[in-house]
Amino acid sequence: MRMEAIQLTNFNVPIATRKRFDAICHASGRTRTSVLVELMTNYVLQEGKRLVERQKELGDLDKRFQESLGLKGSNRQMDVRHRSVHSPRQTWGDNEFDLPNPIYSDGREDW
């Protein structure tokens, strides 16, 4: 069996949240690491599906707009500029809560 490469990851968590999390992990007989890896994996799967579906919906919408404008079969193209799947979300409220800036991956690097 091949061992997957791992890397230590540290991040700040409010103390009360960490204490509650530790208590629940202890009660369920699981380690912090196992729970966090499961949560991160589920997030990656769910958010990845959501982003793919969003891009598909935007593409379908563009196609319908082009058809309704009579551009189908024309050399003229509607100017379509969607956010990249990898672009950050609006984070205007983060400064209010003194949250760290999110880290985004383009998928080409090891974490």
C-alpha distances in whole Angstrom, upper triangle without the diagonal:
4,6,9,13,15,19,22,24,27,30,33,34,37,37,39,36,33,35,35,31,30,32,31,27,29,30,27,25,23,22,24,21,19,22,23,19,20,24,23,20,23,26,24,24,27,29,28,29,32,33,32,34,37,37,37,40,42,42,43,46,47,47,50,52,52,53,56,57,58,55,53,54,56,55,55,52,52,51,47,45,42,40,37,34,33,36,37,38,42,42,45,45,42,45,47,44,43,40,38,37,34,32,31,28,29,25,25,24,21,22
4,6,9,12,16,19,21,25,28,31,32,36,36,37,35,32,34,34,30,30,32,31,27,29,31,28,26,23,22,23,19,18,22,22,18,19,23,21,19,22,24,22,22,26,27,26,27,31,31,30,33,35,35,36,39,40,40,42,44,45,45,48,50,50,51,54,55,56,53,51,52,53,52,53,50,49,48,45,43,40,38,34,31,30,33,34,36,39,39,43,43,40,43,45,42,41,37,35,34,31,29,28,25,26,22,22,21,18,19
4,6,9,12,15,18,21,24,28,29,32,32,34,31,29,31,31,27,26,29,28,24,26,28,25,23,20,19,20,16,15,19,19,15,17,20,19,17,20,22,21,21,25,26,25,27,30,30,30,32,34,34,35,38,39,40,42,44,44,45,48,49,50,51,54,55,56,53,52,53,54,53,53,49,49,47,44,42,39,36,33,30,29,32,32,34,37,37,40,40,37,40,42,39,38,34,32,31,29,26,26,23,24,21,21,19,16,16
4,6,10,13,15,19,22,25,26,30,31,32,29,27,29,29,26,25,28,27,23,25,28,25,23,20,18,18,15,14,17,16,13,15,18,16,14,18,19,17,18,22,23,21,24,26,26,26,29,31,31,32,35,36,36,38,40,41,42,45,46,47,48,50,51,52,50,49,49,51,49,49,46,45,44,40,38,35,33,29,27,25,28,28,30,33,33,37,37,34,36,38,36,34,31,28,28,25,22,22,19,21,17,17,16,12,13
4,7,11,13,17,20,23,25,29,29,31,28,26,28,29,26,25,28,27,24,26,29,26,25,21,19,18,15,15,18,16,13,16,18,16,15,19,20,18,19,23,23,22,25,27,26,27,30,31,31,33,36,36,36,39,41,41,42,45,46,47,49,51,52,53,50,49,50,51,49,49,46,45,43,40,37,35,32,29,26,24,27,27,29,32,32,35,35,32,34,37,34,32,29,26,26,23,20,20,18,19,16,16,13,10,10
4,7,9,13,16,20,21,25,26,28,25,22,25,26,22,22,25,24,21,23,26,24,22,19,16,15,11,13,15,13,11,14,16,14,14,18,18,17,19,22,22,21,24,26,26,27,30,31,31,33,35,36,37,39,41,41,43,45,46,47,49,51,52,53,51,50,51,51,50,50,46,45,43,40,37,34,31,28,26,23,26,25,27,30,29,33,32,29,31,34,31,29,26,23,23,21,18,19,17,19,16,17,14,10,9
4,6,10,13,17,19,23,23,26,23,21,23,25,21,21,25,24,21,23,26,25,23,20,16,15,12,14,16,13,12,15,17,14,15,19,18,17,20,23,22,22,25,27,26,27,30,31,31,34,36,36,37,40,41,41,43,46,46,47,49,51,52,53,51,50,51,52,50,50,46,45,43,39,36,34,30,28,25,23,25,24,26,29,27,31,30,27,29,31,28,26,23,20,21,18,16,17,16,18,16,16,13,10,7
4,7,10,14,16,19,20,23,20,18,20,22,19,18,22,22,19,21,24,23,22,18,15,13,10,13,15,12,12,16,16,14,16,19,19,18,21,24,23,23,27,28,27,29,32,32,33,35,37,37,39,41,42,43,45,47,48,49,51,53,53,55,52,52,53,54,52,51,48,47,44,41,38,35,31,29,27,24,25,24,26,28,26,29,29,25,27,29,26,24,21,19,19,18,16,18,17,20,19,19,16,13,10
4,7,10,13,16,17,20,18,15,18,20,17,17,21,21,18,21,24,23,22,18,15,12,10,13,14,11,11,14,14,12,15,17,17,16,20,21,20,21,25,25,25,27,30,30,30,33,35,35,36,39,40,40,43,45,45,46,49,50,51,53,50,50,52,52,50,49,46,44,42,38,35,32,29,27,24,21,23,21,23,25,23,26,25,22,23,25,22,20,17,15,16,14,13,15,15,18,17,18,15,13,9
4,7,10,13,14,17,15,13,16,18,15,16,19,20,18,20,23,23,22,19,15,12,11,15,15,12,13,16,15,14,17,19,18,18,22,23,22,23,27,27,26,29,31,31,32,35,36,36,38,41,41,42,44,46,46,48,50,51,52,54,52,52,53,53,52,51,47,45,43,39,36,33,30,28,26,23,24,21,23,24,22,24,23,20,21,23,20,18,15,13,15,14,13,16,17,21,20,21,18,16,12
4,7,10,12,15,13,11,15,16,14,15,19,19,18,20,23,23,23,20,16,13,13,16,15,12,14,17,15,13,17,19,17,18,21,22,21,22,26,25,25,28,30,29,31,34,35,35,37,39,39,40,43,44,44,46,49,49,50,52,50,50,52,52,51,49,46,44,41,38,35,32,28,27,25,22,22,19,20,21,19,21,20,16,18,19,16,14,11,10,12,11,12,15,17,20,21,22,19,18,14
4,7,9,12,11,9,13,15,13,14,18,19,18,20,23,23,23,21,18,14,15,18,17,14,16,19,17,16,19,21,19,20,24,24,22,25,28,27,27,30,32,31,32,35,36,36,38,41,40,41,44,46,46,47,50,50,51,54,52,52,54,54,53,51,47,45,42,39,36,33,29,28,27,24,24,21,21,21,18,20,18,15,16,17,14,12,10,9,12,12,14,17,20,23,24,25,23,21,18
4,6,8,7,6,10,11,10,12,15,15,15,18,20,20,21,19,16,13,14,17,15,13,16,18,15,15,19,20,18,20,23,23,22,25,27,26,27,30,31,31,33,35,36,36,38,40,40,42,44,45,45,48,50,50,51,54,52,52,55,55,54,52,48,46,43,40,37,34,30,29,27,25,25,22,21,22,19,21,18,15,16,17,13,12,10,11,14,14,16,19,21,25,25,28,25,24,20
4,6,5,6,9,10,11,12,14,16,16,18,20,21,22,20,18,15,17,20,17,15,19,20,18,18,22,22,21,23,26,25,24,27,30,28,29,32,34,33,35,38,37,38,41,42,42,43,46,47,47,49,52,52,53,55,54,54,57,57,56,54,50,48,45,42,39,36,32,32,30,28,27,24,23,23,20,21,18,15,16,16,12,12,11,13,16,17,19,22,25,28,29,31,29,27,24
4,5,5,6,9,10,10,12,14,15,16,18,20,21,19,17,14,17,20,18,16,20,21,19,20,24,24,23,25,28,28,27,30,32,31,32,35,36,36,38,41,41,41,44,46,45,47,50,50,51,53,55,55,56,59,57,58,60,60,59,57,54,51,49,46,42,39,36,35,33,31,31,27,27,27,24,25,22,19,20,19,16,15,15,16,20,20,22,25,27,31,31,34,31,29,26
4,5,5,6,9,10,11,12,14,15,17,18,20,19,18,15,18,20,17,17,21,21,19,21,24,24,23,26,28,27,27,30,32,31,32,36,36,36,38,41,40,41,44,45,45,47,50,50,50,53,55,55,56,59,57,58,60,61,60,58,54,52,49,46,43,40,37,36,34,32,32,28,27,27,24,25,22,20,21,20,16,17,16,18,21,22,24,27,29,33,33,35,33,31,28
4,5,5,6,9,10,11,12,14,15,17,18,17,15,12,15,17,14,13,17,18,15,17,20,20,19,22,24,23,23,26,28,27,29,32,33,32,35,37,37,38,40,42,42,44,46,47,47,50,52,52,53,56,54,54,57,57,57,55,51,49,46,43,40,37,34,33,31,29,29,26,24,25,22,24,21,18,20,19,16,16,15,17,19,19,21,24,26,30,30,32,30,29,25
4,5,5,6,9,10,10,12,14,15,16,14,13,10,13,15,13,12,15,17,15,16,20,20,19,22,24,24,24,27,29,28,30,33,34,33,36,38,38,39,42,43,43,45,48,48,49,51,53,53,55,57,56,56,58,58,58,56,52,50,48,44,41,38,35,34,31,29,30,26,26,27,24,26,23,20,22,22,18,18,16,17,20,19,21,24,26,29,29,31,29,27,23
4,5,5,6,9,10,10,12,14,15,14,13,11,15,16,14,14,18,19,17,19,22,22,22,25,27,27,27,30,32,31,33,36,37,37,39,41,41,42,45,46,46,48,51,51,52,54,56,57,58,60,59,59,61,62,61,59,56,53,51,48,45,41,38,37,35,33,33,30,29,30,27,29,26,23,25,24,20,21,19,21,24,23,25,28,29,33,33,35,33,30,27
4,5,5,6,9,10,11,12,14,14,13,11,15,16,13,14,18,18,16,18,21,21,21,24,26,25,26,29,30,29,31,34,35,35,37,39,39,40,43,44,44,47,49,49,50,53,54,54,56,59,57,57,60,60,60,58,54,52,50,47,44,40,37,37,34,32,33,30,29,29,27,28,25,23,25,24,21,21,20,22,24,24,25,28,29,33,32,35,33,31,27
4,5,5,6,9,10,11,12,11,10,8,11,12,9,10,14,14,12,15,18,17,18,21,22,22,23,26,27,27,29,31,32,32,35,37,37,38,41,42,42,44,47,47,48,50,52,53,54,57,55,55,57,58,58,56,52,50,48,44,42,38,35,34,31,30,30,28,27,28,26,28,25,23,25,24,21,21,19,20,23,21,23,25,26,30,29,32,30,27,24
4,5,5,6,9,10,10,9,8,7,11,12,10,11,15,15,15,17,19,20,20,23,25,25,26,28,30,30,32,34,35,35,38,40,40,41,44,45,46,48,50,51,51,54,55,56,57,60,58,58,60,61,60,59,55,53,51,47,45,41,38,37,34,32,33,30,30,31,29,31,28,26,28,27,24,24,22,22,25,24,25,27,28,32,31,33,31,28,25
4,5,5,6,9,10,10,10,10,14,14,12,14,17,17,17,19,22,22,22,25,27,26,28,30,32,32,34,36,37,37,40,42,42,43,46,47,47,49,52,52,53,55,57,57,59,62,60,60,62,63,63,61,57,55,53,50,47,43,40,39,36,35,36,33,32,33,31,33,30,28,30,29,25,26,24,25,28,27,28,30,32,35,34,36,34,32,28
4,5,5,6,8,9,10,9,13,13,10,12,15,15,14,17,19,19,20,23,24,23,25,28,29,29,31,33,34,35,37,39,39,41,43,44,44,47,49,49,50,53,54,55,56,59,58,57,59,60,60,59,55,53,51,47,45,41,38,37,34,33,34,32,31,32,30,32,29,27,30,29,26,26,24,25,28,26,27,29,30,33,32,35,33,31,27
4,6,5,6,5,6,6,10,9,8,10,13,12,13,16,17,17,19,21,22,23,24,27,28,28,30,33,33,34,37,38,39,40,43,44,45,47,48,49,51,53,54,55,57,59,57,57,59,60,60,58,55,52,51,47,45,41,38,37,33,32,33,31,31,32,30,33,30,28,31,30,27,27,25,25,27,25,26,28,28,32,30,33,31,28,25
4,5,5,6,7,9,12,12,11,14,16,16,16,19,21,21,22,25,26,26,28,30,32,32,34,36,37,38,40,42,43,44,46,47,48,50,52,53,54,56,58,59,60,63,61,60,63,64,63,62,58,56,55,51,48,45,42,40,37,36,37,35,34,36,34,36,33,31,33,33,29,30,27,28,30,29,29,31,32,35,34,36,34,31,28
4,6,8,10,12,15,14,12,15,18,17,17,21,22,21,23,26,27,27,29,31,32,32,35,37,37,38,41,42,43,44,47,47,48,51,52,53,54,57,58,58,60,63,61,61,63,64,64,63,59,57,55,52,49,46,43,42,38,37,38,36,35,37,35,37,34,32,35,34,31,31,29,30,32,31,31,33,34,37,35,38,36,33,30
4,6,9,11,13,11,10,14,15,14,15,18,19,19,21,23,24,24,26,28,29,30,32,34,34,36,38,39,40,42,44,45,46,48,50,50,52,54,55,56,58,60,59,58,60,61,61,60,56,55,53,49,47,43,41,39,36,35,37,35,34,36,34,37,34,32,35,34,31,32,29,30,32,30,30,31,32,35,33,36,34,31,28
4,7,10,12,10,10,14,15,14,16,19,20,20,22,24,25,26,28,29,30,32,34,35,36,38,40,41,42,44,46,47,48,50,51,52,54,56,57,58,60,62,61,60,62,63,63,62,58,56,55,51,49,45,42,40,37,36,38,36,35,37,36,38,36,34,36,36,33,33,30,31,32,30,31,32,32,35,33,35,33,30,28
4,7,8,7,7,10,11,11,13,15,16,17,19,21,22,23,25,26,28,29,31,32,33,35,37,38,39,41,43,44,45,47,49,50,51,53,54,55,57,59,58,57,59,60,59,58,55,53,51,48,45,42,39,37,34,32,34,32,32,34,33,36,34,31,34,34,30,30,28,28,29,27,27,28,28,31,29,32,30,26,24
4,5,5,6,9,10,11,13,14,16,17,19,20,22,23,24,26,28,29,30,32,33,35,36,38,39,41,42,44,45,47,48,50,51,53,54,55,57,59,57,56,58,59,59,58,54,52,50,47,44,41,38,36,33,31,33,31,31,33,31,34,32,29,32,32,29,28,26,25,27,25,25,26,26,29,27,29,27,24,21
4,6,5,6,8,10,11,12,14,15,16,18,20,21,22,24,26,27,28,30,31,32,34,36,37,38,40,42,43,44,46,48,49,50,52,53,55,57,55,54,56,57,56,55,52,50,48,44,41,38,35,33,30,28,30,27,28,30,28,30,28,26,28,28,25,25,22,21,23,21,21,23,24,27,25,27,25,22,19
4,5,5,6,8,10,10,12,14,15,16,18,20,21,22,24,25,26,28,30,31,32,34,36,37,39,40,41,43,45,46,47,49,51,52,53,55,53,53,54,55,54,53,50,48,46,42,40,36,33,31,28,26,28,26,27,29,27,30,29,26,28,29,26,25,22,21,23,20,20,21,21,24,22,24,22,19,16
4,6,5,6,9,10,11,12,14,15,17,18,20,21,23,24,26,27,29,30,32,33,35,36,38,39,41,42,44,45,47,48,50,51,53,54,53,52,53,55,54,53,49,48,46,42,40,36,34,31,28,27,29,27,28,30,29,32,30,28,31,31,28,28,25,24,25,22,22,22,22,25,23,25,23,20,18
4,6,5,6,9,10,11,12,14,15,16,18,20,21,22,24,26,27,28,30,32,33,34,36,37,39,40,42,43,45,47,48,49,51,53,51,50,52,53,53,52,48,46,45,41,38,35,32,30,27,26,27,26,26,28,26,29,28,25,28,29,25,26,22,22,23,21,21,22,22,25,23,26,24,21,19
4,5,5,6,8,10,10,12,14,15,16,18,20,21,22,24,26,26,28,30,31,32,34,36,37,38,40,42,43,44,46,47,49,51,49,48,50,51,50,49,46,44,42,38,36,32,29,27,24,23,24,22,22,25,23,26,25,22,25,26,23,23,19,19,20,17,17,18,18,22,20,23,21,18,15
4,5,5,6,9,10,10,12,14,15,16,18,20,21,22,24,25,27,29,30,31,33,35,36,37,39,41,42,43,45,46,48,50,48,47,49,50,49,48,44,43,41,37,35,31,28,26,23,21,24,22,23,26,25,28,27,24,27,28,25,25,22,20,21,18,17,17,17,20,18,20,19,16,13
4,6,5,6,9,10,11,12,14,15,17,18,20,21,23,24,26,27,29,30,32,33,35,36,38,39,41,42,44,45,47,48,47,46,48,49,48,47,44,42,41,37,35,31,28,26,23,22,24,23,23,26,25,29,27,25,28,29,26,27,23,22,23,20,19,19,19,21,19,22,21,19,16
4,6,5,6,9,10,11,12,14,15,16,18,20,21,22,24,26,27,28,30,31,33,34,36,37,39,40,42,43,45,47,45,44,46,47,47,46,42,40,39,35,32,29,26,24,21,20,22,20,20,23,22,25,24,22,25,26,23,23,20,20,20,17,17,17,18,20,19,22,21,19,17
4,5,5,6,9,10,10,12,14,15,16,18,20,21,22,24,25,27,28,30,31,33,34,36,37,39,40,42,43,45,43,42,44,45,45,43,40,38,36,33,30,26,24,22,18,17,19,18,18,21,20,24,23,21,24,25,22,22,19,18,18,14,14,14,14,17,15,18,17,15,13
4,5,5,6,9,10,10,12,14,15,17,18,20,21,23,24,26,27,29,30,32,33,35,36,38,39,41,42,44,42,41,43,44,43,43,39,37,36,32,30,26,24,22,18,17,20,19,20,23,23,26,26,24,27,28,26,26,22,21,21,17,16,15,15,17,15,18,17,15,14
4,5,5,6,8,10,11,12,14,15,17,18,20,21,23,24,26,27,28,30,32,33,35,36,38,39,41,42,41,40,42,43,43,42,38,37,35,32,29,26,24,22,18,18,20,19,19,22,22,26,25,23,27,28,25,26,22,22,22,18,18,17,17,19,17,20,20,19,17
4,5,5,6,8,10,10,12,14,15,16,18,20,21,22,24,25,26,28,30,31,32,34,36,37,38,40,39,38,40,41,41,40,36,34,33,29,27,23,20,19,15,15,17,16,15,18,18,22,21,20,23,24,22,23,19,19,18,15,15,14,14,16,15,19,19,18,16
4,6,5,6,8,10,10,12,14,15,16,18,20,21,22,24,26,27,29,30,31,33,35,36,37,39,37,36,38,39,39,38,34,32,31,27,25,21,19,17,13,13,15,15,15,19,19,23,23,21,25,26,24,25,21,20,18,15,14,12,12,13,12,15,16,15,14
4,6,5,6,9,10,11,12,14,16,17,18,20,21,23,24,26,27,29,30,32,33,35,36,38,36,35,37,38,38,37,34,32,31,27,26,22,20,18,14,15,17,17,18,21,22,25,25,24,28,29,27,28,24,23,22,18,17,15,15,16,14,17,18,18,17
4,5,5,6,9,10,11,12,15,16,16,18,20,21,22,24,26,27,29,30,32,33,35,36,35,34,36,38,38,36,33,31,30,26,24,21,19,18,14,15,17,17,16,19,20,24,23,23,26,27,26,27,23,23,21,18,18,16,16,17,16,20,21,20,19
4,5,5,6,9,10,10,12,14,15,16,18,20,21,22,24,26,27,29,30,31,33,35,33,32,35,36,35,34,30,28,27,23,21,18,15,14,10,11,13,13,12,16,17,20,20,20,23,25,23,24,21,20,18,15,15,13,13,14,14,18,19,19,18
4,5,5,6,9,10,11,12,14,16,17,18,20,21,23,25,26,27,29,30,32,33,32,31,33,34,33,32,29,27,26,22,20,17,15,13,9,10,13,14,14,18,19,23,23,22,26,28,26,27,23,22,20,17,16,13,12,13,12,15,17,17,17
4,6,5,6,9,10,11,12,14,15,16,18,20,21,23,24,26,27,29,30,32,30,29,31,33,33,32,28,27,26,22,21,17,16,15,11,13,16,16,16,19,21,25,25,25,28,30,29,29,26,25,23,20,19,17,16,16,15,19,20,21,21
4,6,5,6,9,10,10,12,14,15,16,18,20,21,22,24,26,27,28,30,29,28,31,32,32,31,27,25,24,20,19,15,14,13,10,12,14,14,13,16,19,22,22,22,26,27,26,27,24,24,22,18,19,16,16,17,16,20,22,23,22
4,5,5,6,9,10,11,12,14,15,17,18,20,21,23,24,26,27,29,27,27,29,30,29,28,24,22,21,17,16,12,11,10,6,9,11,12,12,15,17,20,22,22,25,26,26,27,24,23,20,17,17,14,14,13,14,17,19,21,20
4,5,5,6,9,10,11,12,14,15,17,19,20,21,23,25,26,27,25,25,26,28,27,27,23,22,21,17,16,13,12,11,8,11,13,15,15,18,21,24,25,25,29,30,30,30,27,26,24,20,20,16,16,15,14,18,20,22,22
4,5,5,6,9,10,10,12,14,15,17,18,20,21,22,24,26,24,23,26,27,28,26,23,21,21,17,17,14,14,13,10,14,15,17,16,19,22,25,26,26,30,31,30,32,28,28,26,22,22,19,19,18,18,21,24,25,25
4,5,5,6,9,10,10,12,14,15,16,18,20,21,22,24,23,23,25,26,26,25,21,19,18,15,14,10,11,11,9,12,13,14,13,16,19,22,23,24,27,28,28,29,26,26,24,21,21,18,18,17,18,22,24,26,25
4,5,5,6,9,10,11,12,14,15,17,18,20,21,23,21,20,23,23,23,22,18,17,16,12,12,8,9,9,7,11,12,15,14,17,20,23,25,25,28,30,30,31,28,27,24,22,21,18,18,16,17,20,23,25,25
4,5,5,6,9,10,11,12,14,15,17,18,20,21,20,19,21,22,23,22,18,17,17,14,14,11,13,12,11,15,16,18,18,21,24,26,28,29,32,33,33,34,31,31,28,25,25,21,21,19,20,22,25,27,28
4,5,5,6,9,10,11,12,14,15,16,18,20,19,18,21,22,23,22,18,16,17,13,14,11,13,14,13,16,17,19,18,20,23,25,27,28,31,32,33,34,31,31,28,26,26,23,23,21,22,25,28,30,30
4,5,5,6,9,10,10,12,14,15,16,18,17,17,20,20,21,19,15,13,13,10,10,8,10,11,11,15,15,17,16,18,22,24,26,27,30,31,32,33,30,30,27,25,25,22,22,20,22,24,27,30,30
4,5,5,6,9,10,11,12,14,15,17,15,14,17,17,18,17,13,12,12,9,11,9,12,12,13,16,17,20,19,21,25,27,29,30,33,35,35,36,33,33,30,27,27,23,23,21,22,24,28,30,31
4,5,5,6,9,10,11,12,14,16,14,13,16,18,19,18,15,13,15,12,14,13,15,16,16,20,20,22,22,24,27,29,31,32,35,36,37,38,36,35,32,30,30,26,26,24,25,28,31,33,33
4,5,5,6,9,10,11,12,14,14,13,17,18,19,17,14,12,13,11,13,11,14,16,16,20,20,22,21,22,26,27,29,31,34,35,36,37,35,35,32,29,30,27,27,25,27,29,32,34,35
4,5,5,6,9,10,11,12,11,11,14,14,15,13,10,8,10,7,10,10,14,15,16,20,20,22,21,23,26,28,30,32,34,36,37,38,36,35,32,30,30,27,27,25,26,28,32,34,35
4,5,5,6,9,10,11,9,8,11,13,14,13,10,9,12,10,13,13,17,18,19,22,23,25,25,26,30,32,34,35,38,39,40,41,39,38,35,33,33,29,29,27,28,30,33,36,37
4,5,5,6,9,10,10,9,13,14,16,15,13,11,14,13,16,15,19,20,21,25,25,27,26,27,31,32,34,36,39,40,41,42,40,40,37,35,35,32,32,30,31,33,36,39,39
4,5,5,6,9,8,10,13,13,15,13,11,8,11,10,14,14,18,20,21,24,24,26,25,26,30,31,33,35,37,38,40,41,39,39,36,34,34,31,32,30,31,33,37,39,40
4,5,5,6,5,6,10,9,11,9,8,7,10,10,14,15,19,21,22,25,25,28,27,28,32,33,36,37,39,41,42,43,41,41,38,36,36,32,32,30,32,33,37,40,40
4,5,5,6,5,9,10,13,12,11,10,14,14,18,18,22,24,25,28,28,31,30,31,35,36,38,40,42,44,45,46,44,44,41,38,38,35,35,33,34,36,39,42,43
4,5,8,8,12,12,15,13,13,11,15,15,18,19,23,25,26,29,29,31,30,31,34,35,38,40,42,43,44,46,44,44,41,39,39,36,37,35,36,38,41,44,44
4,5,8,11,10,13,11,10,9,12,14,17,19,23,25,26,30,29,31,30,31,35,35,38,40,42,43,45,46,44,44,41,39,40,37,37,35,36,38,41,44,45
4,6,8,8,11,10,10,11,14,16,19,21,25,27,28,32,31,34,33,34,38,38,41,43,45,46,48,49,47,47,44,42,42,39,39,36,38,39,43,46,46
4,6,5,8,6,7,8,12,13,17,19,23,24,26,29,29,32,31,32,36,37,40,41,44,45,47,47,45,45,42,40,39,36,36,33,35,36,40,43,44
4,5,8,9,9,10,14,15,18,20,24,24,26,29,29,32,32,33,37,39,41,43,45,46,48,49,46,46,42,40,40,36,36,33,34,36,39,42,43
4,7,9,10,12,16,17,20,22,26,26,28,31,31,34,35,36,40,41,44,45,47,49,50,51,49,48,44,42,42,38,37,34,35,36,40,43,44
4,5,7,10,14,15,19,21,25,26,28,31,31,34,34,35,39,40,43,44,46,48,50,50,48,47,44,42,41,38,37,34,36,37,40,43,45
4,6,10,12,14,18,20,24,24,27,29,29,33,33,34,38,39,42,44,45,47,49,49,47,46,42,41,40,36,36,32,34,35,38,41,43
4,7,9,12,15,18,22,23,25,28,27,30,31,32,35,36,40,41,43,45,46,47,45,44,40,39,38,35,34,31,33,34,38,41,42
4,6,8,12,15,18,19,22,24,24,27,27,28,32,33,36,37,39,41,43,43,41,40,37,35,35,31,31,28,30,31,34,38,39
4,6,10,12,16,18,20,23,22,25,25,25,29,30,33,35,36,38,40,40,39,38,34,33,33,30,30,27,29,31,34,37,38
4,7,10,13,15,18,20,19,22,22,23,26,27,30,32,33,35,37,37,36,35,31,30,30,27,27,25,27,28,32,35,35
4,6,10,12,15,17,16,19,19,20,24,25,28,29,31,33,34,35,33,32,29,27,27,24,24,22,24,26,29,32,32
4,7,9,12,14,13,15,16,17,20,22,25,26,28,30,31,32,30,29,25,24,23,20,21,19,21,23,26,29,29
4,6,9,11,10,13,13,14,18,20,23,23,26,28,29,29,27,26,23,21,21,18,18,17,19,21,24,27,27
4,6,8,6,9,10,11,15,17,20,20,22,25,26,26,23,22,19,17,17,14,15,14,16,19,21,24,23
4,5,5,9,10,13,16,19,21,21,24,26,26,26,24,22,19,16,15,12,12,10,13,15,18,20,20
4,6,9,10,13,16,19,21,21,23,26,26,26,23,21,18,15,14,11,11,9,11,14,16,19,19
4,6,9,13,14,18,20,19,21,24,24,23,20,18,15,12,11,7,7,6,9,12,13,16,16
4,7,10,12,15,17,16,19,21,22,21,19,17,13,11,11,8,9,9,12,14,16,18,18
4,7,8,11,14,13,15,18,18,18,15,14,10,8,9,7,10,11,14,16,17,19,18
4,6,9,11,11,14,16,16,17,14,14,11,9,11,10,13,14,17,20,20,22,20
4,6,8,9,12,13,14,15,14,14,11,11,13,13,16,17,20,23,23,25,23
4,5,6,8,10,11,11,10,11,9,9,12,13,16,18,21,24,24,25,22
4,6,7,8,10,11,11,12,11,12,15,16,20,22,25,27,27,28,26
4,6,5,7,9,9,12,11,13,16,18,21,24,26,29,28,29,26
4,5,5,6,5,8,8,10,13,15,19,22,24,27,26,26,23
4,5,5,6,8,9,12,15,18,21,24,27,29,28,28,25
4,6,8,11,12,15,18,21,24,27,29,32,31,31,28
4,5,9,11,13,17,20,23,26,28,31,29,29,26
4,7,9,12,15,18,22,25,27,29,28,28,24
4,7,9,12,15,19,22,24,26,24,24,21
4,6,9,12,16,19,21,23,21,21,18
4,7,10,13,16,18,20,19,19,17
4,6,10,13,15,17,16,17,14
4,7,10,12,14,12,13,11
4,7,9,11,11,12,10
4,5,7,7,9,8
4,6,7,10,11
4,6,8,9
4,7,9
4,6
4
